[in-house]
Amino acid sequence: MSATSSAPKLFQPTRIGDIEVANRIVMAPLTRSRADEARGDIPGSAMNVEYYRQRSNAGLIISEGTQVSPVGKGYMATPGIYSAAQVEGWKPITQAVHAAGSKIVAQIWHVGRISHPELTGGAQPIAPSAVAAQGQAYTHQGKLDLPVPHVLTQAEIAEVVQQFRQAAAHAIQAGFDGVEIHGANGYLIDQFLRNGANRRTDEYGGSIENRCRFALEIVDAVVAEIGAGRVGIRLSPVTPFNDLSDSDPQAVFGHLIEQLNSRRIAFIHMIEGATGGPRDVPGFDYAWARQHFKGAYIANNGYTREMALDAIESGRADAVSFGRPFISNPDLVKRLRENLPLNQPNPQTFYTPGPEGYIDYPTWDQQAR
Ligand code: PHB
């Protein structure tokens, strides 16, 4: 048997929708706050290109969250995908990733109420209902309390759906292989899904069907634009991140997944448990989701090498994504394949401008010399 065919399935090629990937290790979306904010939240500096190029051993890279409009921004120096200059900025990144043999989808993102006028050019953050999240925004003026958001009218909801559609079109123009719709972590789509933030009494609130409507309108618009085989969605049914909760996550996300099946999208990317925290949060059955969803299931949150190998061999997931390990181990696939030690990431440099903690983590070959 050749080395390739005897390798664990985690390291073997597969398809995620229309996207052929060289292995089943995915780089999770990671905010790094290193876009060119002064010129309009533009990605694509030499440093940004180098960061993604270094990590192109992943079968699939999911980009850092990229806002679909100026008011969709919730952190300093995150890149956008609504302007022509931003689309141009992404091109050298997707080219470098493809030249290295990997694939990359754009995570298209609207933060909703998790923002502040300091970050949106003065605009009031938006949300399904006038409920402020407990927490603070990180701005150039320091940490500021998250404000009570503007309640979206139905006409404004339709505009946001079109912004997601436009972002997906832009992603394809920029050379991405598809998109991941950010439906997780307490941002705008999740604010509609979960009743901790959605108090609406119109057809976008109340019943589970109504709370899923905004997410599904976005999915339908994006699918119409770029095709279902290039579309995925990130979900986090039970995370308390960004002060969001729901009274019955199994019912909400069970309904959503059944509706996604009829759209035939490529993947769901599931945060199992609390984002970046404990996995054993009750309220949702991930094995149920894996069995019922007809596309690829990408598992996320605190996976070790052994957990990932086991999840793929047992069929509990089609791929596994890694976030923080990819920050500090640009050659993570090699390290997992050869069971080499991992560098630990330094949280002090997660969001700082400049190359430190971004493109200066060594590969195994560099540090073994
Ligand atoms: C963050 O920037 O801290 C962040 C962004 C998006 C997420 C999670 C965390 O989904």
Boltz pocket constraint, residues with backbone or C-beta under 6 A from the ligand:
constraints:
  - pocket:
      binder: B
      contacts: [[A, 31], [A, 65], [A, 75], [A, 184], [A, 185], [A, 275]]
      max_distance: 6.0
